[in-house]
Amino acid sequence: MYSLEACEKEWDAVGRHGSRTERMERAKRWLPYYACLAERERGKPFQLPDRDNDMVSALVQSGKLRDGDSVLDVGAGMGGYALELARHCKSVTALDASEPCLDVLCERAGHCGLDNISTVCGTWEEYSAPERFDLVFSAMCPAICNTEELRRMEAASADRCCLISVMRGSVDKHRRAMMAELKVRPAGGMVTEAIHYYNALYLMGRRPDVTCRTVERSHDITEETLLTQYPVYFRIFGVSEQDSVAYLKNYLALHGDHGVLHEESAMNFAMITWKTV
């Protein structure tokens, strides 16, 4: 019989997340990249779409996100979910280690007329919840990487938890190709595949609900973006800026169209929700 111990060992072997100290040190290497992304968004006009994100809509329709709820968003970034969640609940506390990303989140909240979002700049590993939230939410956050962190989510929740993560088959065409050609192999600590969350929660005695979505999109990557953003990204994995810039210029010449890369993405997402009481 598949046990929780076996599930934890498999998860650890696949994810190679390491100790809490190792995870926090690894996460620091991502901060310049997040700052780079935030700088590109700072000062831009922003408006939420009239129609909710499919996952947020599913939370609302199922009654798992309610008008009177207090929500903790772990790894909120620039508000990809926090802003939409805030339209349907009493308050959102957005936790993230990147201050530039939280600055953009606040700027966007102002554009949207949302005054029910507060931010906390810090890591999940060091965070101590001052209260229990009705819903503890996290999307694509590497810090939720083992059963200990799942239990910490539950400890911060008075009722419900929600995780959104990727499923197998998710891909950005050009990003995958570039990483393969540069021989970039993440040493570990990336986002957990959704199946590990589901298996662990089931074996912990929970009854997780799962909602799956596939999001396909295409967008253009300009030469300016490619040569400023991607070297910062590849530096996380040990590729020097000098090497990556030379490589990227050549890649664009081979695969671009008038100085633009047409990126195609197919992302498979799973939203896992469960009651904590």
N, C-alpha and C positions, 0 to 999 in steps of 0.2 A: 504494500500500500504506500502511496506517495505521501510522505509526512511533511510537516512544516519544516523540520530540520533539513530534510532533503531539498525542499524548495529554497530555503535560505542559502544552502551551499551552492545550488545551481545559479541562483541570482547573483551571488558574490563572484562566482567563477566567470560568469558572462560579463557582469558590469565592471568588475575590478575597481570598485569605488574606494577601497582602503579605509583607513581609520578616519575619525572625525578630523583630526589635525591634518592628515594628508589631503582630505577633501577640501578643507578650507584653504590650504596653500595652493591647491590646483585651481580653485575658483578665482583666486586673485589674478591668475594669468588671463582670465576672461574680461576683467574690468576695463582694460584699454579698448577692447573691441566693443563692449557695450557703450562706452563713452563715445566712441567713433560713431556708432549708430545713432546715439542720442543727438550728437552735434548736427547730424544731417537732418534731423527732424525738428530741432529747436527753431521756434519762430514761425513755423509753417501754419497756415490756417488749418483748422481741423473741425470736422463735423461727423458725428456718429451717423451711420446709416439708419434710415427709418425702420428697417427690418432687423431684428436681432440676429446675432450669430446663431447658427443652428443649435449649438450646444447650450447656449444661454436660454434660447427658446424652449428647449427640452426641459431644462431645470424649472422654468416658470410653469410650463404646462403640466408637469408632473407634481407640482406643489413642493418641490425641493428647494425652491428659492421663493421667499415670501416677502410681502411688503414690509413687515416689521422686523425682518432679520438683521442681525449684525453679522458681517462677513469678514473673515481674514483671508486675504489673497497672498499666498506665499510665493515669492518670486514674481512679483507683479510686473516688473519691467516698466515699459512705457504705457501700460494700461490696456493692453490688448483685450483683456477680459474685465479688469476692474471697472472700467468706464461703463461697460454694458451692464455688469452686475449692479452698479450703483443706480441704474434707472429703475430697478425692481426691488430694492431693499431699503432698509432704514439707514445703514451705514456700511462703508467698506474701509477696512484698514489694509493699506497696501504696503507689504514688506518686501524690500529688495536691497541688495548690497550695493547697487549702483546709484549713487546720488544724481548723476546726470540724467539717468533714465527716469527717476522719480520727479526731477524738475520738469521734464517733458510731460509726464503724466499730469502734474498739477496744472501746467499750462493748458493741456488739452481739456482738463476738467473745467477750467475757466471758460474756454471756448464753448463748451457744451452746457454751461450754466449749472453744473453739478457742484453742490457745496457739501456733500455728505461723504467725501473721501478724505481720509487722513493718511499720511505716509510715515513709515518708519524705515530709516536707512540702517540696515544691519543684516547680518547673516541669519538664516534659519537656525543654524547650529548654536548660535549665541542668544537667540530670541527667547524671552520669557513672557508668555502671554499675561497681560495684566487682568484679563477677564476671560471667561469662556464665551466663545462666539457660537451663534446658532449654526453657522456653516463655515467650515474651514475648507478652503479651496486652493488648488494648486494646478497650474498647467505647465507642462514641459520644464519642470524644475529638477535639476540633477540632485539637489539636496535631499529629496525624498527618495532614498536609495536602499532602504532595508526595512525590516519589520520594526526595528527600534524607532525609526523616523515615522513610520505609520502610526505607531502607538503615541508618539509625541503629537502628531496631528489630532488624534482622538482625544488626547488629554486637554487640548486647547478648544475642543468642541463640546458644546452642550447638547448637540443633537445629531448633526450630519457632517459628513466629509465628502469631498469630491476631488477626484484626480482626472486630469486630461493628459494623455500621452500618445505616443506614436505606436502604430502597429507595423508589422513586417510589410515590406513592399513600398515604404515611403521613400521618395527620391527627388532630389534636384538634379536634373540631367548634367548641367555643366559643372556644378559643384562636385558631384561624384566623379566626373571625369578628371577634373583638375586634381582632386585629392589622390586619385589612383596614379596619375602621371608623376605627381610629386612624391609618391610613396608615403603619403601621410596616413599613419595608422594611430588613431587615438590610443593612448596608453590605458585608458579607462576613465571612469567618472562621467560618462555621457548620460543623456536622458535614458531612463529605464523604459524598456519596452513594456507595453501595457499588460501583456500576459503574465509577467512576474508579479505585478500588483494584484491582478485578479486571483492568481493561484495562492499568493500569500494570504490575502484577506479571506478567501474561502477556507483555507486551512486554519486560520485564526478563529473560525467560528462565525464570521460575518456572513451576510447574504448580499453580496455586491450586485448592483444593477449595472448593466453595460449598455451604452448607446454608441453606435459606430457611425462614422461619417468619412467619406472620401472627398477631399478638396483638390480639385485640379485647377491650376492657373498658370498663366504665362506672363512674364514681364521682361522688360528690356533693362539690361545692365550697361550703362554707358562706360566709355573708356575712363572717364574721371572717377566714377564709382569703383570700377575694377581696380584701378591703380592706387586708390587711397584706402578703400575699405578692406579689400582682400589680403593685402600684405599684413595688415594688423591681425586678421583672422589666422592666416597661416603661421604667423609668429607664435601663436599659442602652441603649435605643434612642432616648434623647433626649426622652422624654415626662416632663414634670414630675409630681411627686407630686400637686400640687394638681389638675392637669388629669386625671390618670388616676383619682384617687379620685372626682371628680365624674362622670366617664364611667362608671366601674364601678358606681356606685350606680344610675345610670340604666339601664345594661345589665341589672343584676340585676332591677330593677323590671319591665323589659320581657320578660325571658326566664326569670326564676327561678320557682320554685314554693315558696311560703311561705319565701322568703329563702334558697333553695338552688338552685344551678345543677347540672343533671344533665349532666355531661360524658361524651361518648362518644368513644372513641379507637379507631382502627384503625392499627396500626403494622406495617409490613412490614420485617422484619429479614433481613439476610444475614450469615452467619458465613463468613469467608474464612480458610482455613488453608493454610500452605505450609511446606515444608522449606527450611531455609536452608543446608544442606550436602548 
